[in-house]
């Protein structure tokens, strides 16, 4: 039985474009949320005015993330920033696939 390549190609195109758009949307959402790390002083950046906002190791355990500590959370937020930077470098190409 011959393989119907047109259907296979169309299926793959639909999947890769949908997955790519979902990744872009997730990176953009994560960037907005991660920005609160600094603006809300969750990183402990405003000790003079809002020290209670700093996220501690205990806060992470209480939130259900005992495998993280404050240092790893900081690295995680930095990693998200790296993803956003990578997206920014290719945004025109990636967004061209969006309908």
Protein Blocks (a to p, Z undefined) as FASTA:
>chain_A
ZZdfklmmmmmmmmmmmmmmmmmmmmmmmmmmmmmmmmnomnopammlmmmlpccfklmm
mnopakbcfklmmmmmmmmmmmmmmmmmmmmmmmmmpZZ
